[in-house]
Amino acid sequence: MGIVAGISGVGKTWLLERVGAAVPMQILSASTLIRDSLARTDGQVTSQDHLRALDIDNNQAALLEAFNRYIDPGKTLIILDAHVVIDTPDGLVHIGSDVFREINPDFVIFIEDKPQNIHRNRERDASRVRPERSVDSLAKQQKIAITVAREIADNLSIPIHFVDGGDEEALARVLSTVQEAEPDV
């Protein structure tokens, strides 16, 4: 079981979908799991982009509840597509190691890209309503997210791997390697 993280707009979901055709895995989206859990428990239906305005601690509890419900024990590789920092209306919120400890990951993969590319991706994606951020702001956000991802990996004593955004071959290689190292994941 692993976590694939990166800042919003880096292309985590797109990259995982592309690689998922070559590397068999169950991909669980943190935002989808949170939305599902909130809808089940309080009838709260919300968009992916509205989650950042809700109570982040409640969101993480909802994530854990849904993760445990949807995980497929028959899959040899399970990936949680998640964020380690959330860009809220009040600023960046770091997701603590304790949240990830609950799902017991074996590794973290951080997808990173040039801030200019992330900015361009965000501008082109009309399906999302993200906070408007400058290239410099996205560079700082990515740097913070990398630091938080490293802290999570260190706190959980698991390896962290870095993959460039859009590099399908590199992600497939890392996923194949971790799957071979942990065949009973």
C-alpha positions, -999 to +999 in steps of 0.1 A: +000+000+000+014+034-009+006+070-010+010+091-041+012+128-032+018+161-049+003+196-050-030+202-067-025+205-105+007+184-107-012+156-125-012+128-099-046+115-109-039+117-146-006+100-142-020+072-120-048+066-145-023+063-173+000+040-154-029+020-140-033+004-174+002-011-172+006-017-135-024-035-119-035-016-088-064-002-069-063+036-069-083+053-042-087+091-044-086+108-010-111+135-021-135+109-035-133+089-003-139+120+019-168+131-002-183+096+000-179+093+037-194+128+044-224+120+021-230+087+040-227+101+075-243+135+073-259+136+039-234+163+030-228+164-007-199+185-017-175+191-046-139+181-046-128+217-046-151+227-017-135+202+006-106+226+013-131+250+030-144+223+054-129+212+087-097+194+076-096+172+107-132+160+100-122+154+064-093+132+075-115+112+098-139+107+069-110+097+047-099+070+071-135+057+075-140+054+037-105+040+031-112+011+054-145+005+037-133+006+001-099-011+003-098-043-017-078-069+002-076-090-030-054-063-047-017-067-044-010-030-049-032-002-034-025+034-040-040+064-021-040+095-044-037+122-017-024+156-006+000+162+023-008+199+024-042+214+017-046+249+003-074+262+025-090+297+025-069+302+057-036+291+043-018+258+039-027+230+063-002+202+067-017+167+070+000+149+099+018+115+099-009+101+122-035+102+095-013+082+072-001+059+100-037+047+103-036+033+067-002+018+072+015+027+039+047+010+028+060+039+007+053+075-004+057+086-040+058+124-045+049+137-079+067+170-086+069+193-116+081+227-126+058+253-110+052+268-145+038+234-156+016+231-126+003+267-131-004+259-168-022+226-158-044+245-133-053+272-158-062+246-184-084+224-161-118+240-164-133+211-144-118+223-112-121+255-091-088+259-074-075+289-056-057+312-081-019+310-073+011+325-090+040+304-103+061+316-073+033+307-048+031+272-064+069+268-061+067+276-024+037+253-019+055+224-037+086+230-016+065+228+016+047+197+004+080+180-003+092+188+032+059+175+047+060+143+025+096+137+037+086+142+073+057+117+069+080+091+053+106+097+081+080+095+109+065+063+094+100+048+086+090+042+050+108+051+018+099+081-003+104+082-041+102+113-063+088+112-099+086+140-123+051+150-134+040+134-166+067+107-165+046+076-169+076+053-173+093+065-141+061+061-121+055+026-136+091+017-127+088+028-091+054+011-087+068-022-102+098-020-079+079-014-047+054-041-057+082-066-062+098-056-029+064-059-011+046-087-029+020-092-001+011-055+000 
